[in-house]
Amino acid sequence: MITQNGIDYIDQGILVGFFNADGYVLNFSTAKFNEFTSLSVGIPLCSVYGLSKGRSLDMFTRKGEKSKVIKLYGDLIRYYEEMWSAEIENNPALAKQVENLKRIISKYRDDGVSVSSTPELKTITVEYVRRIVNRAEEDIGRGEYDSALTKAKTLIEEVFCYVLEKNGLQKGKNEDIQDLYKKVRTIYKMHQSPEYDNRINGLLKGLEKILVAISEMRNMASDSHGVGSNRFKIEAHHARLFVNSALTMSDFILSVAERKQTQVRA
């Protein structure tokens, strides 16, 4: 059934149903949602409709101009993929939902350009790292410690892949996070050495211990594996320790990579 704005009623329901959770839309405050929709389609939805975020989105989906509705949902999906990349990666059902949303959007685009199902290579920056850490901290605040731990592990893996790609290398099919670290360590000569101060060697050894702990804890406690009786619950202070450790390691690796790039330019 095609509605007045040319978008099938069922497709409208799927789109708005994914993002509208009892009046809430993702992690937006009302002010931030108005800002997001204004930047996307030039309309501060909550201010225009005078409703909650979710109901304003629903109203716009059903009554808004088709091209603007599709543009807004394309932007929402890109935002969702960046902020919830770990959940999508580790949840096949969720990934399938996202792909279906993209299919719907592509069907109604007038410019013939589809919404790519292959994410563009991110430029990983300290700001990006801190944004993901902030998302993990929000998870901890909600008591979702498993999700925070998954984000910590995925963040480090993304940083490793990013610096490897900058050196012309790709992640192997069966390589895990520890395999990636070995490659990074070799490229940037991060091995312990008698030439280094013992404290530096100690820090490098500590980085390896952090990595192993995050990888093993994630596999046993996070929401990405059904480990049955081996699964155990972590506490808030444990989750915060792992998230902060992931921040420290990611920041260090990016700093090492940037230093090498600066030396090459010089």
Stockholm file with secondary structure:
# STOCKHOLM 1.0

chainA/1-266         MITQNGIDYIDQGILVGFFNADGYVLNFSTAKFNEFTSLSVGIPLCSVYGLSKGRSLDMFTRKGEKSKVIKLYGDLIRYYEEMWSAEIENNPALAKQVENLKRIISKYRDDGVSVSSTPELKTITVEYVRRIVNRAEEDIGRGEYDSALTKAKTLIEEVFCYVLEKNGLQKGKNEDIQDLYKKVRTIYKMHQSPEYDNRINGLLKGLEKILVAISEMRNMASDSHGVGSNRFKIEAHHARLFVNSALTMSDFILSVAERKQTQVRA
#=GR chainA/1-266 SS CBCTTSSBHHHHHHHHHHHEETTEETTCCHHHHHHHHHHHHSCCHHHHHCSCHHHHHHHHHHHSCHHHHHHHHHHHHHHHHHHTHHHHHHCHHHHHHHHHHHHHHHHHCSSSCCCCSSCCCCCCCHHHHHHHHHHHHHHHHTTCHHHHHHHHHHHHHHHHHHHHHTTTCCCCTTCCHHHHHHHHHHHTTCCCCTTSCHHHHHHHHHHHHHHHHHHHHHHHHSTTCCCGGGCCCCCHHHHHHHHHHHHHHHHHHHHHHHHHHHHHHC
#=GC SS_cons         CBCTTSSBHHHHHHHHHHHEETTEETTCCHHHHHHHHHHHHSCCHHHHHCSCHHHHHHHHHHHSCHHHHHHHHHHHHHHHHHHTHHHHHHCHHHHHHHHHHHHHHHHHCSSSCCCCSSCCCCCCCHHHHHHHHHHHHHHHHTTCHHHHHHHHHHHHHHHHHHHHHTTTCCCCTTCCHHHHHHHHHHHTTCCCCTTSCHHHHHHHHHHHHHHHHHHHHHHHHSTTCCCGGGCCCCCHHHHHHHHHHHHHHHHHHHHHHHHHHHHHHC
//
